[in-house]
Amino acid sequence: MLTIEQLQVQELTLDLEIKPGETVCLSGPSGSGKSLLLRAIADLIPHRGRVLLAGRACEEMPAHLWRRQVSLLPAESQWWTDRVGDHFAQVAAEEFAALGFGPEVLDWQLARCSTGERQRLAILRLLSHRPRALLLDEPTASLDPASIGRVEALIDGYRQKHQAPILWVSHDPGQIARVADRRLVINGAMLEEQRS
């Protein structure tokens, strides 16, 4: 379970529990603080409040271990070398295949990859660390409809297999309807739960 207690970012305060295997979608206007909330939960920016994973508080463990367990996929991922394979310690061939990649992708140069290919590779890189909770910031924003379906299926399979709680930021009402167990909307300084 991912528990967020009185997490304060800008004017927004968040109290939220995400159960094992549950997907909570978060939406709201641009600039409302969605990405900042994810970064605070991942302990990448200063914040007030507490975040716990399975009852263990973020501040009780080294930052790099927290981020490996509570992993953030930002809207724009960073790459530190130009060869795709340098970014993967382990490779799950079936996950690569599920997103349309063969083993040759590991030898590709990132410069030759499209925005959508880089986004799908960033998702694979995130999942390769086997995080216990996922924070997804518009993971399919740059993808075509077929790729969106593959990514949603891969993430859903990961969620079910590992019982990972997921906080998923999306502006797409159709996607939210497909993937969310619960929906939250930022409305000013308020966080409101929307019913289906």
Phi, psi and omega in degrees: 000138174257119183244129181239119185242116174051038178287122184244124176225125188054230180269356186268133174243132186241128168238123186201140169240130175244117184289159174305131179077009181260142175249121176249123177264139180239129177224172180160170182298156174302137180084006183277351176110009182300310181294322178296321177299314179298318179295324177291317178298323178282000180062042178259344178225156177298145180201163171257157179101182183233148173231131181232143173241118182052040177084355180259125185284146178309316185289353179275357181222157178301145185305318183294328177287321176300313184291335176287328181272323179246089193262136181256130168257104180287166179299325177232109182280154179256153181229137186256346170223169185271346180269128183305312185299336179294346184264004184233119175281326177222151184233125173260100186305323182292327178289319176299315180297322180298333178257015172087019181246141171262178183297338181295341181299332182295336179266358180291154169270136181300330181299335180273351184276141174288170177301317180294321177296317178297322179294316179295322177294323178296322177295316178297319178298315179301311183291335181295339178275357180052056179295156179271341177216145183243135173242110188245118181257095181048061187293343183242015186301328184257018187252153175283165185304320180295318179293323177301314180299319179294317180295315179301318180294318180297314181294321178296318177298319178297315180303312182293314184295318186257358183053040182281129169288142183231132168248114191240115176274128178208146173258357187267108181302325178295317179295316179303317179297326182283321192254340191274136165274326175221154180234131176240143180233132174276124180231094186069236178264008183253149174245119185243138175273132179257138177266149179290000000 
